[in-house]
Amino acid sequence: MAESFASFVSTYYWVIIWAIVCVAALVAEVASDALVAIWFLPGAVIDFFVALFSPLHWGFQLMIFVLLSVISLVVSRIVIRKIQKNKAEYSKTNTDLLIGKKAIVTEDIDNISEKGAVKINGLEWSARSLNQQPIEKDRIVLVQSIEGVKLIVTELEETK
């Protein structure tokens, strides 16, 4: 029995090695919440079958493993970056949605004294004038940008 096991191991040594690498990569990937070992899986799976059906030298199997792992890493990084870039373009924050909206001045806006507030969507925000000109209470303004926690606004011709 021991002889047959030893014979099996010596015959299928690299098949066993690649199977262990496959299982280890899967376990590491499942155990983590990030991509940590997925890139090794394609090379290990291909090498498992190469070792099983081909007498290819272990050095060539190792080259295949490294090459496929690097290709998997590069391709996955390209795909993930495209996904993240597209996601960033389409997911504005709540504050970004205020830009271009109208608001009502609830406290005179004066950049020199660093005072002023507007009400937009039922919330009061600190505000500053884009063109440095004071804006009186009850005027309607347009939100141009956001700097920190202050809305940067320009006065519209219409009033409340």
N, C-alpha and C positions, 0 to 999 in steps of 0.2 A: 504494500500500500504506500509506504513512504517513498519507494522507488518510483512508482507511477506518479505521485504528486511532484516529486523532484523533476521528473521528466516533463511533466505538464508545465511546470514553472519555467524550466529552461527553454522549452519550445515556445511558450507564449509570454515570455518575460515582458516584452515591450507592449504587447496587447494589454497585459495587466497594468503596467505603468500608465498607459494612456487612459485606461478605464478609471484608475485612481485619480488622475488629473481631472478627468471629466466630472467625477463625483465631487471632488474637492472644490472645483470651480462652481458647480451648482450649489453646493452647501454654502460656500462663502457668499454667493449672490443672494440666496434666499435668506441668509442670516443677517444681511445688512440692508439698509434702506437706500443705499447708493450703488452706483455701478462700480464694483470693485474687481470682479473677476470674469465678467461676461466675455471679455475679449479673448480669453484663453480657451473658451469652449469650442469655437470652430476648428482651431488648430488641433486640439486634443481629439475631437470627434473624427476628423479626417485621418489623423495619425493612428487612431484606434483601428480603423478599417484598413489603412495601409499596412500596419503591422500584422493584422489578421490575415490578409489575402496576398501580401507581397513579401518577398524576402529582402526588401529594401533595407539597407544598412541604417543603424540607429542614428548616425550622424546626419543622414539625409532626412530622416523623420524629424529630428530636432530642428533642422533648417526649415522644414515645412511648418512646424509648430510656431517657430518664431516669426516667420514671414506672415502666416495667416493671423497671428495675434496682433502684429503691428498693423496689418491692413484693417482688421476689425476695429482697432483703436482709432485709426485715422478716419475711417468711414463713419463710425459712431459719433466722433467729435464733430464732424462736418454736419451730420444730420441733426444732432442736438443743438448746435449753434443756430442752424436755420430755424428750428422750432422755437428756440428761445427768442430769436430776433423777431419772428413773426408775432409771438405772444406779447412781447414788449410793445410792438407797434399798435396792437389792438386793445391793450388793457390800460386804459387811462385810470388814474386815481380819481376819487371823488372831487378833490380840489382842482384837478386839471379840467374837470367838466364845468367849472365856474368861469373859465376864460371865455370871453365873448358874450357873457350874460349881462343883463341889466341889473342894477342894484339901486337902492334908494339911500341917500346920504342921511344918516341919523345924528351925526355930530359933524360940525364944520371940519372940513379937511384942510389942514395947514401943515405943509412939510417942514417949515422952519421951526414951528413949536412942537412938531412931531405928534400932532393930534389929528383925530379924524376916525370916523367909523361909518360903515355902510351895513345895510341889511339886505341879505340875499338868501333866498330859499328858507326864510324864517329864522336865519342865524345872523348874529351880529359879528362883523369882522372889522379889525383895524384896517385902515385904508390910507393910502398916500396917493397924491396926484402925480401922474406920469410927467406932465409938463411943468411941474413945480408951482402951478397957479392954485390959489386957494379955491375951494369949492364949498358953497353954502349948503346948509342943512335943507333937506327936502328936494334937492336936485336929483335928477336921474343920471347915473354914470354907467359907463361900460367897463367891465373888467378886462384889462389888457394882459396882465400877468400876475404871478404870485411870487413874492420874495419873502421867504421864511413863513411868517404867519400873517403877513400883510398883503392885502389886495392892492394892486397898482391899477388906478382907474383914470379914465378921461371923462370929462363932462359932456353930456349930450345936450342938445338944444332944448329938448322937451323937458317939462317939469312934471312934478307929481300930480 
